[in-house]
């Protein structure tokens, strides 16, 4: 998703790191969160562990829903 790439680029720029490093850090955080089998993050995405893109898409959908309420 194009918006995801813009978000990752923006975060990278703000922190003086590469986009790949931003994604790696997010992947580490996701993996840590997924260690709890009851964590809601386990319901996101198609695989065992959601990708940064899948998590970001989920977050953006939830934000959009909350703005409509």
Buried (B, 14 or more C-beta within 10 A) or exposed (E): EEEBEEBBEEBBEEEEEEBEBBBEBBBEEBEEBBEEEEEEBBEBBEEEBBBBBBBBBBEBEEEEEEEEE
